[in-house]
Amino acid sequence: MKLRVSMIGAGNMAEALLKGWLKNGHLKGEQLTITNRSNDDRLKELKNTYGIKTTRNTDELLAPGTLVILGCKPKDWRVAIKPFKPYFTNNTPIVSVMAGVTTRSIEEELVTEIPVIRSMPNTSASVAASMTTLCYGQHVPYQIREEVRTLFQYIGETAEVPEDQMDAMTALVGTGPAYIYYLMESMEMAAIKMGIEPELAKILVSQTLLGASQRVQQSDEHPKDLYQQIMSPGGTTEAGFNVLSEHNVQDALLSCILAAWEKSKELGSQNIYTK
């Protein structure tokens, strides 16, 4: 039987995942079903764009052999899954892509010994280049771990981490691309100020970032060693770094990521099981 994936929640992360899974034919449209609480227009848009199935029928959504992706907003997840709670069984693995929500919270909400996996992908899934971290709840057998790991390897790289590191993964992996895009926006703005056409600026900046990333991946050297190799005394790189230092840019980036980490922990504390 082919794997079936049902998605509860139809936001940007859900779209990035389904787009990535469809990209190289790893999954077909008939294997993907998506639903949300009330936005029919959004479901219609996704169905027409990607050829997937949409439904509000519980029997279709939780058919045998289905893996459920829980992609609601962290504050809304209990309300979102309430209509489906009687239909979950220990043969219905749930993969959360929500920031801050622990596997234990989901397990205790559903009572039955359901396999719960917590994941943190990012929107680079849409081009099969996500970094996805995974951890497992109490009731996840080896076969399901392998199935979930393979599913996320279709859209990039995976790493398994202890659950107490997942809030840090949210700050680094989940939100990280946004900070890179912000940096890229700044570089493109500088290019335009220097008289470069926007279309060319996009190519120049994106390839520069891609090359730098690949060099880090393929080198044993620390990023600091790599940027120091570019920086000659009295040269152009040093002139730019002096400005970054004056504005405490590295400290700002550190504070930025730590703030995201603290927010993820806060979301987790708000989602502790309270029955």
Secondary structure, DSSP 8 states (H G I E B T S, - for coil): ---EEEEE--SHHHHHHHHHHHHTTSS-GGGEEEE-SS-HHHHHHHHHHH--EE---HHHHT-TTEEEEE-S-GGGHHHHHGGGGGG--TTS-EEE--TT--HHHHHHHH-S---EEEEE--GGGGGT-EEEEEEE-TT--HHHHHHHHHHHHTTEEEEE--GGGHHHHIIIIISHHHHHHHHHHHHHHHHHHTT--HHHHHHHHHHHHHHHHHHHHH-SS-HHHHHHHH--TTSHHHHHHHHHHHTTHHHHHHHHHHHHHHHHHHHHHHTS---
